[in-house]
């Protein structure tokens, strides 16, 4: 059970790092090209949702495979 908790925690940490990098890169891109704000924001939201989805699956697998 402890290993399942560690696996779930690592998945959450990885998702946090991934979403942080996506957000930071999007802010850099918007600062360089403010006219492309809407396209960058849409792409950022989709990428963040995919990262969170993968993290959710990882947490579920970690807790099921105890």
Buried (B, 14 or more C-beta within 10 A) or exposed (E): EEEBEEBBEBBBEBBEEBBEEBEEEBEEBBEEEEEEEEEBEEBBEEBBEEBBEBBEEBBEEBEEEE
